[in-house]
Amino acid sequence: MRIRDWDRSLKVRLFGEFFSNLSFWMVFPFLAIYFADEFGTSMAGILLVASQVFSVGANLIGGYCADRFGRRTMLFFSATAEGLAFILFAFANSPWFDSPMLSFVAFTIAGMAGSLYHPASQAIVADVVPEKDRSTVFSVFYTSINISVVIGPIVGAVLFFNYRFALLLVAGIIFCLVGLAIRFLTEETLPTDVRAQMASGSNNWMQIIVKQVKAYGLIVKDKVFFLFVIAGILLAQTYMQLDMLIPVYMKEAIDKQVLGNLFNREWAVTGEGSFGILLSENGLLVVLFTVFVTRWMTKYPEKWVFFLSSFLYAVAMLIFPMTANFWVFLIAMAIFTLGELATVGLQESFVSKLAPDDMRGQYFAAASLRYTIGRTIAPLVFPLVTWIGFTWTFVILAALALLSGFIYLLTFKEYNKRNKEMVL
């Protein structure tokens, strides 16, 4: 499905979200440094965890609101709220006023607004794109995000520390403009019958909360979806290490490694420098091959693609501790990235197939628990390294990845069984 054939709502989202994501990634990578300088490392860690907790709650609420109030309404509200939060963040870092605590409050509001945004944005794809094309559409959005992830931190490294007020102010304005574009250039995609059904429900807030809790309870009881989330949490323990265990290990493994001579000058890398190169490799491969790999993988049964992804992550985890050779690390990262790309788009497409029309937003919100819970557990690798060392820690991560692969096979076994029962 070509971009020119997309629904206008998707085109507006793709264009607008590229600039909003670019603005976000000019700021986000440097917030830990900023808060650590202002509050101290320990307090900064506590504050960032607290902010994440608020975002998780907002994500689950956002799923319900997307199904009740409409996709466009939630996207407009969330983007505008995030823009106003960034403007508040700018005010807290202006030439006239400086308040780290207000900066944290603004950042937390921006994070919550972003979490409200995502369930509705993913549900739109399920609303307007035929099932056979959803994987490709999701992969295009994933590529767009990763382009901003590659460019944003490079530009932000200069602007955030030297022109913070201007950067935050412009970012806030961009988010507000994206919200306005969504409001006036897109149509509501929530099915009419679902909208009428949700509107006829109670407006009492206590009853709404009870209804929402029951809805997420039904999602947890969905055996196929529950297995899918468990497998995702286990697999997250591997790809979350790209920002945790892998850089620490490379710093330990590589002091200074001479790679060769170029123009009669010695070319060498350190552990930190080699990790930077691996990150660039990952980002470049994602940008160049996401759509291609997604189209390639859609030719094969989904269960084996998910298992292949887990297997590739496991292989990468086993290669890393085997050597301190930089070139082998490059190969391991290529395998790691192929495991990442194998299921890009397929994951969201599978969630959209599981979700009833009136609960798509909530299903996408619940599916995000793969990342939030995974991100919470992943730092446990550091005490594990202290107890058993790097090699066995990587082996355990590989075993978790393989276990997730087998759970994915069980997931699709139950999914096919359920489909056969529905036919009968």
GITA-V786199 format. One record per backbone hydrogen bond with DSSP energy under -0.5 kcal/mol. CO is the residue of the C=O (numbers start at 0). NH is the residue of the N-H. E is the energy in kcal/mol with one decimal. If there is no record, write none. Layout:
co->CO nh->NH e->E
co->CO nh->NH e->E
This chain:
co->1 nh->4 e->-1.4
co->2 nh->5 e->-1.8
co->6 nh->9 e->-0.9
co->6 nh->10 e->-1.7
co->7 nh->11 e->-2.6
co->8 nh->12 e->-2.0
co->9 nh->13 e->-2.8
co->10 nh->14 e->-2.3
co->11 nh->15 e->-2.9
co->12 nh->16 e->-3.2
co->13 nh->17 e->-1.3
co->14 nh->18 e->-1.2
co->15 nh->19 e->-2.1
co->16 nh->20 e->-2.9
co->17 nh->21 e->-2.2
co->18 nh->22 e->-2.2
co->19 nh->23 e->-2.4
co->20 nh->24 e->-2.6
co->21 nh->25 e->-0.7
co->22 nh->25 e->-0.7
co->22 nh->26 e->-0.6
co->23 nh->26 e->-1.3
co->23 nh->27 e->-3.1
co->26 nh->29 e->-1.6
co->27 nh->30 e->-1.7
co->27 nh->31 e->-0.5
co->29 nh->33 e->-2.2
co->30 nh->34 e->-3.2
co->31 nh->35 e->-2.1
co->32 nh->36 e->-2.3
co->33 nh->37 e->-1.8
co->34 nh->38 e->-3.2
co->34 nh->39 e->-0.5
co->35 nh->39 e->-1.6
co->39 nh->43 e->-2.4
co->40 nh->44 e->-2.1
co->41 nh->45 e->-2.0
co->42 nh->46 e->-2.7
co->43 nh->47 e->-2.4
co->44 nh->48 e->-2.0
co->45 nh->49 e->-2.4
co->46 nh->50 e->-2.4
co->47 nh->51 e->-1.9
co->48 nh->52 e->-2.1
co->49 nh->53 e->-1.9
co->50 nh->54 e->-1.9
co->51 nh->55 e->-2.2
co->52 nh->56 e->-2.0
co->53 nh->57 e->-2.3
co->54 nh->58 e->-2.2
co->55 nh->59 e->-1.8
co->56 nh->60 e->-2.1
co->57 nh->61 e->-2.7
co->58 nh->62 e->-1.5
co->59 nh->63 e->-1.3
co->60 nh->64 e->-2.6
co->61 nh->65 e->-2.2
co->62 nh->66 e->-1.2
co->63 nh->67 e->-1.5
co->64 nh->68 e->-3.2
co->64 nh->69 e->-0.7
co->65 nh->69 e->-0.5
co->69 nh->73 e->-1.5
co->70 nh->74 e->-2.5
co->71 nh->75 e->-2.7
co->72 nh->76 e->-2.5
co->73 nh->77 e->-2.8
co->74 nh->78 e->-2.6
co->75 nh->79 e->-2.2
co->76 nh->80 e->-2.5
co->77 nh->81 e->-2.6
co->78 nh->82 e->-2.2
co->79 nh->83 e->-2.6
co->80 nh->84 e->-2.1
co->81 nh->85 e->-2.1
co->82 nh->86 e->-2.0
co->83 nh->87 e->-2.3
co->84 nh->88 e->-2.4
co->85 nh->89 e->-2.5
co->86 nh->90 e->-2.3
co->87 nh->91 e->-2.0
co->89 nh->92 e->-1.6
co->90 nh->93 e->-1.3
co->91 nh->98 e->-2.4
co->96 nh->93 e->-1.0
co->98 nh->102 e->-2.0
co->99 nh->103 e->-2.1
co->100 nh->104 e->-2.2
co->101 nh->105 e->-2.6
co->102 nh->106 e->-2.6
co->103 nh->107 e->-2.6
co->104 nh->108 e->-2.3
co->105 nh->109 e->-2.5
co->106 nh->110 e->-2.4
co->107 nh->111 e->-2.3
co->108 nh->112 e->-2.5
co->109 nh->113 e->-2.3
co->110 nh->114 e->-1.9
co->111 nh->115 e->-1.8
co->112 nh->116 e->-1.3
co->113 nh->117 e->-1.5
co->114 nh->118 e->-0.7
co->115 nh->119 e->-0.6
co->116 nh->120 e->-2.0
co->117 nh->121 e->-2.3
co->118 nh->122 e->-2.1
co->119 nh->123 e->-1.7
co->120 nh->124 e->-0.9
co->121 nh->125 e->-1.3
co->122 nh->126 e->-1.8
co->123 nh->127 e->-2.1
co->124 nh->128 e->-2.1
co->129 nh->132 e->-1.7
co->129 nh->133 e->-0.8
co->130 nh->133 e->-0.8
co->132 nh->136 e->-2.0
co->133 nh->137 e->-2.9
co->134 nh->138 e->-2.0
co->135 nh->139 e->-1.9
co->136 nh->140 e->-2.0
co->137 nh->141 e->-2.1
co->138 nh->142 e->-2.3
co->139 nh->143 e->-2.3
co->140 nh->144 e->-2.3
co->141 nh->145 e->-2.1
co->142 nh->146 e->-2.0
co->143 nh->147 e->-1.8
co->144 nh->148 e->-1.9
co->145 nh->149 e->-1.8
co->146 nh->150 e->-2.4
co->147 nh->151 e->-2.8
co->148 nh->152 e->-0.7
co->149 nh->153 e->-0.5
co->150 nh->154 e->-1.9
co->151 nh->155 e->-3.3
co->152 nh->156 e->-1.9
co->154 nh->157 e->-1.2
co->154 nh->158 e->-2.1
co->155 nh->159 e->-2.7
co->157 nh->161 e->-1.2
co->158 nh->162 e->-2.9
co->162 nh->166 e->-2.4
co->163 nh->167 e->-2.8
co->164 nh->168 e->-2.3
co->165 nh->169 e->-2.6
co->166 nh->170 e->-2.4
co->167 nh->171 e->-2.3
co->168 nh->172 e->-2.2
co->169 nh->173 e->-2.4
co->170 nh->174 e->-2.3
co->171 nh->175 e->-2.1
co->172 nh->176 e->-2.4
co->173 nh->177 e->-2.4
co->174 nh->178 e->-2.2
co->175 nh->179 e->-2.2
co->176 nh->180 e->-2.5
co->177 nh->181 e->-2.4
co->178 nh->182 e->-2.1
co->179 nh->183 e->-2.4
co->180 nh->184 e->-2.3
co->181 nh->185 e->-0.8
co->190 nh->194 e->-2.5
co->191 nh->195 e->-2.5
co->192 nh->196 e->-2.1
co->193 nh->197 e->-2.7
co->194 nh->198 e->-2.5
co->195 nh->199 e->-1.5
co->197 nh->200 e->-1.1
co->203 nh->207 e->-2.5
co->204 nh->208 e->-2.5
co->205 nh->209 e->-2.2
co->206 nh->210 e->-2.6
co->207 nh->211 e->-2.3
co->208 nh->212 e->-2.6
co->209 nh->213 e->-2.2
co->210 nh->214 e->-2.1
co->211 nh->215 e->-2.4
co->212 nh->216 e->-1.8
co->213 nh->217 e->-2.1
co->214 nh->218 e->-1.7
co->215 nh->219 e->-2.1
co->216 nh->220 e->-1.6
co->217 nh->221 e->-0.6
co->218 nh->221 e->-1.2
co->220 nh->222 e->-1.0
co->221 nh->225 e->-2.9
co->222 nh->226 e->-2.4
co->223 nh->227 e->-2.1
co->224 nh->228 e->-2.3
co->225 nh->229 e->-2.4
co->226 nh->230 e->-2.6
co->227 nh->231 e->-1.9
co->228 nh->232 e->-2.3
co->229 nh->233 e->-2.2
co->230 nh->234 e->-2.4
co->231 nh->235 e->-2.0
co->232 nh->236 e->-0.7
co->233 nh->236 e->-0.9
co->234 nh->237 e->-1.9
co->234 nh->238 e->-1.4
co->235 nh->239 e->-2.2
co->237 nh->240 e->-1.4
co->238 nh->241 e->-1.1
co->239 nh->242 e->-1.3
co->240 nh->243 e->-0.5
co->240 nh->245 e->-2.2
co->243 nh->247 e->-1.1
co->244 nh->248 e->-2.9
co->245 nh->249 e->-2.6
co->246 nh->250 e->-1.9
co->247 nh->251 e->-1.6
co->248 nh->252 e->-3.0
co->249 nh->253 e->-2.5
co->252 nh->254 e->-0.6
co->253 nh->270 e->-1.0
co->254 nh->270 e->-0.5
co->256 nh->258 e->-0.5
co->256 nh->268 e->-2.3
co->259 nh->266 e->-3.5
co->261 nh->264 e->-1.0
co->264 nh->261 e->-3.1
co->265 nh->267 e->-0.6
co->266 nh->258 e->-3.3
co->266 nh->259 e->-1.1
co->268 nh->256 e->-3.0
co->269 nh->273 e->-2.7
co->270 nh->274 e->-1.9
co->271 nh->275 e->-1.8
co->272 nh->276 e->-1.8
co->273 nh->277 e->-2.1
co->274 nh->278 e->-2.4
co->275 nh->279 e->-2.0
co->276 nh->280 e->-2.5
co->277 nh->281 e->-2.6
co->278 nh->282 e->-2.6
co->279 nh->283 e->-2.8
co->280 nh->284 e->-2.6
co->281 nh->285 e->-2.1
co->282 nh->286 e->-2.3
co->283 nh->287 e->-2.4
co->284 nh->288 e->-2.4
co->285 nh->289 e->-1.4
co->288 nh->292 e->-3.0
co->289 nh->293 e->-2.4
co->290 nh->294 e->-2.4
co->291 nh->295 e->-2.0
co->292 nh->296 e->-2.9
co->293 nh->297 e->-1.7
co->295 nh->298 e->-1.3
co->296 nh->299 e->-1.8
co->300 nh->303 e->-0.6
co->300 nh->304 e->-1.5
co->301 nh->305 e->-2.6
co->302 nh->306 e->-2.0
co->303 nh->307 e->-2.5
co->304 nh->308 e->-2.3
co->305 nh->309 e->-2.0
co->306 nh->310 e->-2.5
co->307 nh->311 e->-2.7
co->308 nh->312 e->-2.1
co->309 nh->313 e->-2.1
co->310 nh->314 e->-2.4
co->311 nh->315 e->-2.4
co->312 nh->316 e->-2.4
co->313 nh->317 e->-1.7
co->314 nh->318 e->-1.8
co->315 nh->319 e->-2.0
co->316 nh->320 e->-0.7
co->318 nh->321 e->-1.5
co->318 nh->322 e->-0.5
co->319 nh->322 e->-0.9
co->324 nh->328 e->-1.8
co->325 nh->329 e->-1.7
co->326 nh->330 e->-1.5
co->327 nh->331 e->-2.6
co->328 nh->332 e->-2.5
co->329 nh->333 e->-1.9
co->330 nh->334 e->-2.2
co->331 nh->335 e->-2.6
co->332 nh->336 e->-2.7
co->333 nh->337 e->-2.1
co->334 nh->338 e->-2.1
co->335 nh->339 e->-1.5
co->336 nh->340 e->-2.7
co->337 nh->341 e->-1.8
co->338 nh->342 e->-0.6
co->339 nh->342 e->-0.6
co->340 nh->343 e->-1.0
co->342 nh->346 e->-1.9
co->343 nh->345 e->-0.6
co->344 nh->348 e->-2.2
co->345 nh->349 e->-2.3
co->346 nh->350 e->-2.1
co->347 nh->351 e->-2.2
co->348 nh->352 e->-1.2
co->349 nh->353 e->-1.5
co->350 nh->354 e->-1.9
co->355 nh->358 e->-2.0
co->356 nh->359 e->-0.7
co->358 nh->362 e->-2.5
co->359 nh->363 e->-2.5
co->360 nh->364 e->-2.1
co->361 nh->365 e->-2.7
co->362 nh->366 e->-2.4
co->363 nh->367 e->-1.1
co->365 nh->368 e->-1.6
co->366 nh->369 e->-1.8
co->367 nh->370 e->-1.2
co->367 nh->371 e->-2.0
co->368 nh->372 e->-2.2
co->368 nh->373 e->-0.6
co->369 nh->373 e->-0.9
co->370 nh->374 e->-2.9
co->371 nh->375 e->-1.3
co->372 nh->376 e->-2.0
co->373 nh->377 e->-2.4
co->374 nh->378 e->-0.6
co->376 nh->379 e->-2.4
co->377 nh->380 e->-1.9
co->378 nh->381 e->-1.7
co->379 nh->383 e->-1.5
co->380 nh->384 e->-2.5
co->381 nh->385 e->-1.5
co->382 nh->386 e->-1.7
co->383 nh->387 e->-2.9
co->384 nh->388 e->-2.0
co->387 nh->391 e->-0.6
co->388 nh->392 e->-1.3
co->389 nh->393 e->-2.6
co->390 nh->394 e->-2.0
co->391 nh->395 e->-2.3
co->392 nh->396 e->-2.2
co->393 nh->397 e->-2.3
co->394 nh->398 e->-2.3
co->395 nh->399 e->-2.3
co->396 nh->400 e->-2.0
co->397 nh->401 e->-2.3
co->398 nh->402 e->-2.5
co->399 nh->403 e->-2.2
co->400 nh->404 e->-1.7
co->401 nh->405 e->-1.9
co->402 nh->406 e->-2.0
co->403 nh->407 e->-2.2
co->404 nh->408 e->-1.8
co->405 nh->409 e->-2.0
co->406 nh->410 e->-2.5
co->407 nh->411 e->-2.3
co->408 nh->412 e->-1.7
co->409 nh->413 e->-2.3
co->410 nh->414 e->-2.2
co->411 nh->415 e->-2.6
co->412 nh->416 e->-2.0
co->413 nh->417 e->-2.4
co->414 nh->418 e->-2.1
co->415 nh->419 e->-2.0
co->416 nh->420 e->-1.9
co->417 nh->421 e->-2.0
co->418 nh->422 e->-1.8
co->419 nh->423 e->-2.1
